[in-house]
Amino acid sequence: MKRLIALAVSIVGLSAFSVYAGGYADITIKELKSDMAAKKVTLLDANGTESWQKGHIPGAINFETSEKSLAQVLPKDKSALIVAYCGNPQCKAYQAAAKAAEKLGYTNIRHLTAGIAGWKDAGELTEAGK
């Protein structure tokens, strides 16, 4: 019985860790698409300028070129949904963008774990940078 309880606690702990890995709740592609359709999200692409120019989620802000002026490109509402992403589930570059938004006082920051690779693998459209 103790093993069963320990296993259950471990599973719950791992689930909580995966949802809040890095301190930011995850968002799925399906959830993100819904928020995009409702125009309720600001996207921060943390893949770097070269990657952003080749193809990013439509409407995503290039974090690398906007980092110093982030306060001017993010919404005035500090509770607005901000979603940071990078390459794939193993990539941690999104954390810099999420932390920069958090430092500016934003409180509703999420992480698209799938990243741009998962977005493309799901057959979703990208746009090239200008």
C-alpha positions, 0 to 999 in steps of 0.5 A, spaced: 500 500 500 505 504 501 508 503 494 502 505 491 501 511 495 508 513 493 507 511 486 501 516 486 504 522 489 510 521 484 505 521 478 502 527 481 508 531 482 511 529 475 505 531 472 505 538 476 512 539 474 511 538 467 505 543 467 509 548 470 516 546 468 520 553 468 515 556 472 510 557 466 504 553 465 504 550 458 499 551 453 497 546 447 496 548 440 489 547 440 488 552 446 493 557 443 489 557 436 483 558 440 486 564 443 489 567 437 482 566 433 479 570 439 485 575 439 486 574 446 494 572 446 501 576 444 506 571 442 513 571 443 518 567 439 524 566 442 528 562 436 532 568 434 532 573 428 534 568 423 529 562 425 523 568 426 525 570 419 524 563 416 518 562 419 514 563 425 507 563 428 503 568 425 503 575 429 509 572 433 514 578 436 521 577 434 523 577 442 531 577 439 530 584 436 524 586 441 527 585 447 530 592 449 523 595 447 518 589 450 514 594 454 512 598 448 510 592 444 506 588 449 499 590 451 498 595 456 494 590 460 498 586 465 494 580 465 493 579 458 495 572 455 503 572 453 505 566 450 513 564 449 515 559 445 522 556 442 524 550 438 521 544 441 519 541 448 527 540 449 528 548 448 529 552 454 530 559 450 523 561 451 524 562 458 528 568 457 522 571 453 517 569 459 522 572 464 522 578 461 515 579 460 514 577 467 519 582 469 515 587 466 509 585 471 505 580 466 502 575 470 499 571 465 505 568 461 504 561 458 509 556 454 507 553 448 511 546 449 511 544 442 515 550 440 515 552 432 517 544 430 511 542 433 506 547 430 509 545 423 508 538 425 501 539 426 500 542 419 499 549 422 501 555 418 507 560 419 509 566 416 516 569 414 519 575 417 519 582 414 
